[in-house]
Amino acid sequence: MNNKKGHLREVVLLFLKLGFLSYGGPAAHTALMQEEIVRKRKWVTEERFLDLLSASHLIPGPNSTELAIQLSYERAGWAGLLLGGSAFILPAFLFVFLLARLYSTYNDLGFLPSILLGMQAVIFAIILQALLNLGKSALKRPVLYGVLVVALIARYFGISEIAILAICAALTWLMKKASSLRSVALPSLLLSAGSIGISELFLRFFKIGALLYGSGYVLIAYLQSELVETGYLSSALLLDAVTIGQLTPGPLFTTATFVGYQLAGAWGAVMATLGIFLPSFLLVALLVKITDKLRKSSTLSLLLDGINIGSLALMGYTSVILTKSVFTHPLTIGITAISFALLRTKKIDALWLIAAGALLGYFFL
């Protein structure tokens, strides 16, 4: 990790670029990072990337953002952690902030879906490419394919992400140690209701960012409970907030930006965004010193191998779910197939593929 100060500028510029391109949810974000950071720039190895990805699943908050923060630290130290992570979030914040203003004025954003569908078809190809590359690193032994199958089945039956990671870690360890497996009880999160000012808005979203495990879609349940059922938002407005979070690049957690704007204007958007993402920076700052120790311990290294398999399974299962929303038109299948072929055979920048997908979506979808 030498010359980190010299790498700071390239880290900030890359994560700004990734922040603008990261459509399609955590699996797509992870795939883009793998493409740009591992495959093209070789800043970290596939194995190290998987370790960092798995570590991000061990803490609450938006996993892809936490992965971006860790990768920024790997390349540019503490300044990279702060600025690289912020650079990844900034485009999503700006997009959602702008759309929140337009929404409050016009209540119509119908021009976006066709463009974004074309872009998502390209993103799906990038996810497939990343799955193939990461699979080669994670599946080190034939028996780990069995762990992968167990993880996929568990996800199909609705087992939570953190429980699947625990199961995979335990199974991998058991294959070496032949010990008994114990189930893990997961805590639930209850947030108190009350009047919402700027400070209260910040604290509520800080609680969510600090305690919410799983995908960004779990956020919807908490917003429903805390803001819709208490009368601060309508169900229709919450659905619009989630839609805008999905239609813009970056983490779905920037839904908080939209909600904050609707509740308390521009400062509400800023404070809700700061509240939900600040815990990720604090938790990753603690995590970066632990990941290496996990890999150096033979027992913990086995557990981390299992968590890597679980992370791969979650990413794979998510990609299957995405087919339902991406492959709604024959053209999107063609866009994905051509993009995948180009990614496998040519060193083409994902930016150009995504731009082409956007144009095709605008004119033909």
C-alpha positions in Angstrom: 0.0 0.0 0.0 2.8 2.4 -0.9 2.4 5.8 -2.6 -1.2 6.1 -1.5 -1.2 9.9 -1.7 -0.2 9.6 -5.4 -3.1 7.3 -6.0 -5.7 9.5 -4.4 -6.6 11.4 -7.6 -7.1 8.3 -9.7 -9.2 6.7 -6.9 -11.5 9.7 -6.7 -11.9 10.0 -10.5 -12.5 6.2 -10.9 -15.2 6.1 -8.2 -16.9 9.2 -9.6 -17.0 7.3 -12.9 -18.3 4.2 -11.2 -20.8 6.3 -9.3 -22.3 7.6 -12.6 -22.3 4.1 -14.2 -23.5 1.9 -11.3 -27.0 1.1 -12.4 -28.8 -2.1 -11.5 -28.2 -2.7 -7.7 -25.4 -4.1 -5.6 -24.6 -7.0 -7.9 -24.1 -4.6 -10.8 -22.0 -2.3 -8.7 -19.8 -5.2 -7.6 -19.5 -6.4 -11.2 -18.4 -2.9 -12.4 -15.8 -2.6 -9.6 -14.4 -6.1 -10.4 -14.2 -5.1 -14.1 -12.5 -1.7 -13.5 -10.4 -2.4 -10.5 -9.4 -6.1 -10.8 -9.6 -7.0 -14.5 -8.5 -3.7 -16.1 -6.3 -1.9 -13.5 -5.2 -4.8 -11.4 -5.2 -2.8 -8.2 -6.1 -5.9 -6.2 -6.2 -9.6 -7.0 -9.4 -11.6 -7.4 -8.8 -13.2 -4.1 -8.3 -9.9 -2.3 -11.4 -8.5 -4.0 -13.5 -11.5 -2.7 -12.1 -11.0 0.8 -13.2 -7.4 0.8 -16.6 -8.2 -0.7 -17.2 -10.8 2.0 -16.0 -8.4 4.7 -18.6 -5.9 3.5 -21.3 -8.5 4.1 -20.3 -8.8 7.7 -21.4 -5.3 8.7 -24.7 -3.4 8.3 -25.3 -0.8 5.6 -25.1 -0.7 1.8 -22.6 -3.4 0.9 -21.5 -2.1 -2.5 -20.8 1.3 -1.0 -18.8 -0.4 1.8 -16.9 -2.3 -0.9 -16.1 0.9 -2.7 -14.8 2.5 0.6 -12.6 -0.5 1.3 -11.2 -0.6 -2.2 -10.5 3.1 -2.0 -8.6 2.5 1.3 -6.6 -0.3 -0.3 -5.4 2.1 -3.1 -5.1 5.4 -1.3 -5.2 5.0 2.5 -7.4 6.9 4.8 -7.8 9.9 2.5 -8.9 7.4 -0.2 -11.4 5.8 2.2 -13.1 9.2 2.8 -12.9 10.7 -0.7 -13.2 7.6 -2.8 -16.3 6.5 -0.9 -17.8 9.9 -1.1 -17.1 10.1 -4.8 -19.0 6.8 -5.3 -22.0 8.2 -3.5 -22.0 11.7 -4.9 -23.4 11.0 -8.4 -26.4 9.1 -7.0 -27.0 11.9 -4.5 -27.0 14.6 -7.3 -29.2 12.5 -9.6 -31.8 11.8 -6.9 -31.7 15.4 -5.6 -32.4 16.7 -9.1 -35.1 14.2 -9.7 -36.7 15.0 -6.3 -36.9 18.7 -7.4 -38.3 17.8 -10.8 -40.8 15.4 -9.1 -42.1 18.0 -6.7 -42.6 20.4 -9.7 -43.9 18.1 -12.5 -44.8 14.7 -10.9 -43.8 13.0 -14.1 -40.5 11.2 -14.9 -41.8 9.0 -17.7 -38.9 9.6 -20.0 -36.4 7.6 -18.0 -37.5 3.9 -18.0 -36.8 3.1 -21.6 -33.3 4.6 -21.4 -32.5 2.8 -18.2 -33.8 -0.6 -19.5 -31.3 -0.5 -22.3 -28.5 0.4 -19.8 -29.6 -2.4 -17.4 -29.3 -5.0 -20.3 -25.6 -4.0 -20.5 -25.2 -4.1 -16.8 -26.5 -7.6 -16.7 -23.8 -8.7 -19.1 -21.2 -7.1 -16.8 -22.6 -9.0 -13.9 -22.3 -12.3 -15.8 -18.7 -11.5 -16.6 -17.9 -10.7 -13.0 -19.6 -13.9 -11.8 -17.4 -16.0 -14.1 -14.2 -14.3 -13.0 -15.0 -14.3 -9.3 -16.2 -17.9 -9.4 -12.7 -19.0 -10.6 -11.2 -17.5 -7.5 -13.8 -18.5 -4.9 -14.4 -22.1 -6.0 -10.9 -23.4 -5.1 -12.0 -27.0 -4.3 -14.7 -29.2 -5.8 -16.4 -29.5 -2.4 -17.1 -25.8 -2.4 -19.5 -26.2 -5.3 -21.7 -28.1 -2.8 -21.6 -25.1 -0.5 -22.5 -22.8 -3.4 -25.6 -25.0 -4.2 -26.7 -25.0 -0.5 -26.4 -21.2 -0.5 -28.5 -20.8 -3.6 -31.2 -23.1 -2.3 -31.2 -21.2 1.0 -31.7 -17.9 -0.8 -34.5 -19.4 -2.9 -36.4 -20.3 0.2 -36.0 -16.8 1.7 -33.2 -17.2 4.1 -31.6 -13.9 4.9 -28.3 -12.8 3.5 -26.4 -12.7 6.8 -27.7 -16.2 7.7 -26.6 -17.6 4.4 -23.1 -16.2 4.9 -23.0 -17.7 8.4 -24.2 -21.1 7.0 -21.5 -21.0 4.2 -18.8 -20.1 6.7 -19.9 -22.9 9.1 -20.1 -25.5 6.3 -16.7 -24.7 5.0 -15.2 -25.0 8.5 -17.1 -28.2 9.2 -15.7 -29.9 6.1 -12.3 -29.5 7.8 -13.1 -29.7 11.5 -16.3 -31.9 11.5 -17.9 -29.9 14.3 -21.6 -29.4 14.9 -23.5 -26.5 13.3 -25.5 -24.2 15.4 -28.2 -21.9 14.1 -27.8 -18.1 14.5 -30.6 -16.0 15.7 -30.7 -12.6 14.1 -31.8 -9.5 15.9 -34.7 -7.4 14.6 -34.7 -3.6 14.3 -37.4 -1.5 15.8 -37.3 2.3 15.4 -39.4 4.6 17.6 -41.9 6.9 16.0 -42.1 10.6 16.7 -42.1 14.1 15.2 -39.5 14.7 12.4 -37.3 17.7 12.3 -33.9 17.9 10.6 -32.0 16.4 13.5 -34.6 13.7 14.0 -34.5 12.9 10.3 -30.7 12.5 10.5 -30.9 10.3 13.6 -33.5 8.0 12.1 -31.5 7.4 8.9 -28.3 7.0 10.9 -30.0 4.2 12.9 -31.0 2.5 9.7 -27.5 2.8 8.2 -26.0 1.5 11.4 -28.3 -1.5 11.9 -29.8 -2.6 8.6 -28.4 -5.8 7.2 -29.2 -7.2 3.8 -30.1 -5.6 0.5 -31.2 -2.1 0.0 -34.7 -3.4 -0.5 -35.0 -4.1 3.3 -34.9 -0.3 3.6 -38.3 -0.1 2.0 -39.8 -2.1 4.9 -38.4 0.4 7.5 -39.5 3.4 5.5 -43.0 1.9 5.3 -43.1 1.4 9.0 -41.5 4.6 10.1 -42.8 7.1 7.6 -45.9 5.8 5.8 -47.7 4.2 8.7 -47.0 7.2 10.8 -48.4 9.5 8.2 -45.3 11.4 7.0 -45.3 9.8 3.5 -48.0 8.3 1.3 -47.6 4.8 -0.1 -47.5 6.2 -3.6 -44.8 8.7 -2.7 -42.7 5.9 -1.1 -43.1 3.8 -4.2 -41.9 6.8 -6.3 -38.9 7.2 -4.0 -37.9 3.6 -4.4 -38.4 3.8 -8.2 -36.2 6.8 -8.4 -33.6 5.1 -6.3 -33.6 2.2 -8.7 -33.6 4.4 -11.9 -30.5 6.3 -10.8 -26.9 5.1 -10.5 -25.3 4.1 -7.2 -26.8 2.5 -4.0 -30.5 2.2 -3.5 -29.9 3.8 -0.1 -30.0 7.2 -1.9 -33.8 6.7 -1.8 -33.1 8.5 1.5 -32.1 11.6 -0.4 -35.5 11.7 -2.1 -37.4 11.0 1.1 -35.4 13.6 3.0 -36.2 16.2 0.2 -39.9 15.5 0.3 -40.0 15.8 4.1 -37.7 18.7 4.7 -36.5 20.2 1.5 -32.8 20.5 0.4 -31.4 20.3 3.9 -33.6 17.2 4.6 -32.1 15.5 1.5 -28.6 16.3 2.7 -29.1 15.2 6.3 -31.0 12.0 5.4 -28.2 11.0 3.0 -25.4 11.9 5.5 -27.3 9.9 8.2 -27.7 6.7 6.2 -24.2 6.6 4.8 -22.1 7.9 7.7 -22.2 4.5 9.6 -20.7 2.8 6.5 -17.6 5.0 6.7 -17.2 4.5 10.4 -17.7 0.7 10.3 -15.3 0.3 7.3 -12.7 2.3 9.2 -12.9 -0.4 11.9 -13.1 -3.2 9.4 -10.0 -2.5 7.3 -7.7 -3.4 10.2 -9.5 -6.8 10.7 -9.7 -8.3 7.2 -6.0 -9.1 7.0 -6.1 -10.8 10.4 -9.0 -12.9 9.3 -7.0 -14.2 6.3 -3.8 -14.9 8.3 -5.7 -17.2 10.8 -6.1 -20.7 9.4 -9.5 -21.2 11.1 -10.8 -17.7 10.2 -9.4 -18.1 6.7 -11.6 -21.2 6.2 -14.6 -19.2 7.4 -13.8 -16.4 5.0 -13.6 -18.9 2.2 -17.1 -20.0 3.1 -18.3 -16.4 3.2 -16.8 -15.8 -0.2 -18.9 -18.6 -1.6 -22.0 -17.2 0.1 -21.3 -13.7 -1.4 -20.9 -15.3 -4.8 -24.2 -17.2 -4.4 -26.1 -14.0 -3.3 -24.7 -12.2 -6.3 -25.7 -15.0 -8.6 -29.2 -15.3 -7.2 -29.7 -11.6 -7.6 -28.7 -11.8 -11.2 -31.4 -14.5 -11.8 -34.0 -12.2 -10.2 -32.9 -9.3 -12.4 -33.7 -11.3 -15.5 -37.4 -10.7 -14.7 -37.1 -6.9 -15.0 -34.3 -6.8 -17.7 -35.5 -9.3 -20.2 -38.9 -7.8 -20.9 -38.2 -7.3 -24.6 -36.3 -9.3 -27.2 -33.9 -6.4 -27.8 -32.7 -6.4 -24.2 -31.7 -10.1 -24.6 -29.7 -9.1 -27.7 -28.1 -6.2 -26.0 -27.0 -8.4 -23.1 -25.7 -11.1 -25.4 -23.6 -8.8 -27.6 -22.3 -6.9 -24.5 -21.2 -10.1 -22.9 -19.5 -11.3 -26.0 -17.6 -8.0 -26.3 -16.6 -8.1 -22.7 -15.2 -11.6 -23.0 -13.3 -11.0 -26.3 -12.4 -7.3 -26.4 -11.0 -4.9 -23.8 -13.8 -2.4 -24.3 -14.7 0.2 -21.7 -18.0 -0.5 -20.0 -18.8 3.2 -20.3 -19.3 2.9 -24.1 -21.4 -0.2 -23.8 -23.7 1.4 -21.3 -24.0 4.6 -23.4 -24.9 2.4 -26.4 -27.5 0.6 -24.3 -29.0 3.9 -23.3 -29.4 5.0 -26.9 -30.9 1.7 -28.0 -33.3 1.9 -25.1 -34.3 5.4 -25.9 -35.1 4.8 -29.6 -36.3 1.2 -29.6 -37.7 0.2 -26.2 
